[in-house]
Amino acid sequence: MPRSYLGLQGVRGGVGTTSITAALAWSLQLLGESVLVIDACPDNLLRMSFNVDFDHHNGWARALLDGKDWQDAGLRYTSQLDLLPFGHLTANERENDHSNQQTLEQFTYALERLKEQSHYQWILLDLPHGYTPLTRQLISHCDHILSIVNVDANCHIRLHQQALPADAHILINDLRISSQIQDDLYQIWLQTQRRLLPMVIHRDEGMAECLASKQPLGEYRGDSLAAEEILTLANWCLLHFTRRPESARSAV
């Protein structure tokens, strides 16, 4: 059984959730953990961080819509890290996603089987922002959620007007030391946002460059500040998000 089902979701689009998901998956496998990272976003971008070709259209959603086995869409990246892309949707499928909802919701049963039978120690889900019925179902299967934010007015407003998942922890990405507005908002969040994680990810050119190189951050620039911070995050997750054995839980 996996140590943890961990979902990562931005409070809005464009906060770096997909890059962080890829980087965290890489860091966990560096620590000796077996990881399956799943793209749950119709944009189908996670694969680009793992050296997958632009014209690779396969994925779990594509397989379900085509009546095929979703497991055949899995890809091996390292001996400890596997990837399950979302797959390419046509423009018509994207515009009429409600008609495909029931088919794609079958994947939640696959997640249950993975939870019961999987040899992976970690299963990471790159979740789209917002709360479609499918996204809500996927969130319900996660043990924990990392809610990704940038320190800006947009995210500040959203943290006050939209509810986070029940077991969410807030992770700050792209923090700029030289920004006065970011420093002001960060100080406010330290006083008001009780779910803030005790680490942040600073702005780092390596994060932008690694996607262009089609690699997770830690593989592309393991010596960068952001890569070191993601590794710290991975160690924190190991410490706080690891399931205890049933015998240990019953003894408490």
C-alpha positions, -999 to +999 in steps of 0.1 A: +000+000+000+013+035-008+027+056+020+006+084+008-017+097-020-006+133-023-024+157-045-009+190-057-033+218-068-028+255-075-053+279-061-053+293-096-036+284-129-001+295-136+014+291-101+038+263-110+019+233-098+030+210-126+067+218-123+066+213-086+048+180-089+076+168-113+103+181-090+088+165-059+084+132-077+121+133-087+132+143-051+112+115-035+128+089-058+162+103-050+154+095-014+148+059-023+111+060-026+091+044-054+068+070-070+040+070-095+032+106-107-002+110-124-013+139-146-049+147-138-050+179-159-066+179-194-038+203-205-016+172-205+016+191-197+032+169-169+047+146-195+068+174-209+089+174-177+098+137-183+112+139-218+081+127-236+076+138-272+051+165-281+033+141-304+028+114-277-010+114-273-014+084-250-026+087-214-051+073-190-079+096-200-073+090-237-073+053-231-106+053-212-123+074-239-110+050-265-121+019-246-086+008-239-067-003-208-054+028-189-025+009-175-009+006-209-004+044-209+021+042-181+057+052-188+089+043-169+113+072-162+137+057-137+137+024-118+120+043-090+097+067-109+068+060-133+046+085-151+010+083-161+001+111-186-034+124-190-034+120-227-045+143-256-081+154-259-095+168-291-109+203-292-144+189-293-137+167-263-123+197-244-154+218-252-178+191-242-160+176-212-193+171-194-203+144-219-171+125-210-174+129-173-189+095-165-162+077-186-133+096-170-148+091-135-140+054-139-104+063-131-114+068-095-119+030-093-084+026-107-071+047-079-088+025-054-071-006-069-038+012-069-042+020-032-049-017-024-025-034-047+002-009-057+039-014-050+045+024-052+053+041-019+040+074-032+013+084-057+014+120-067-015+136-086-011+168-105-046+183-101-062+211-122-073+242-103-110+245-097-135+219-086-151+200-115-169+169-104-139+147-115-114+169-096-135+167-065-135+130-067-098+128-072-092+151-042-114+128-021-089+099-029-059+119-017-046+116+018-031+151+017-032+181-006-005+207-013-022+239-023+003+259-044+002+297-043+023+326-055+026+356-031+005+380-051-027+399-047-046+373-069-037+344-046-042+366-015-078+372-025-084+336-034-072+324+000-099+345+015-128+338-008-124+301-018-123+272+005-092+249+004-096+211+006-100+199+041-065+184+045-046+210+025-013+226+033-002+258+016+031+258-003+045+291-015+062+290-049+082+316-068+090+339-038+112+369-047+133+383-019+135+417-036+098+422-040+083+446-014+047+436-022+056+399-018+073+406+015+043+425+028+019+398+018+042+370+031+043+387+065+005+389+066+002+352+056+026+342+084+002+357+108-031+346+093-026+314+072-023+286+097-018+260+070+014+274+056+042+249+052+074+257+070+094+260+037+090+281+006+102+277-030+121+308-041+122+322-076+148+303-095+156+304-132+163+266-130+126+261-126+118+278-159+148+262-177+141+226-166+108+225-185+126+237-216+150+209-211+122+184-205+136+173-171+124+176-135+142+204-117+164+182-095+176+163-125+183+194-145+199+216-118+202+196-086+225+223-072+199+251-076+183+268-046+148+256-056+159+220-061+174+220-026+141+235-013+121+208-031+143+181-016+136+197+019+099+195+010+103+158+001+119+150+034+092+169+052+065+149+034+083+117+043+082+128+080+046+141+081+027+123+054+039+087+057+011+063+068+018+043+099+013+006+099-022-006+111-006-022+142+009+012+152-024+030+147-044+005+167-019+007+196-023+045+200 
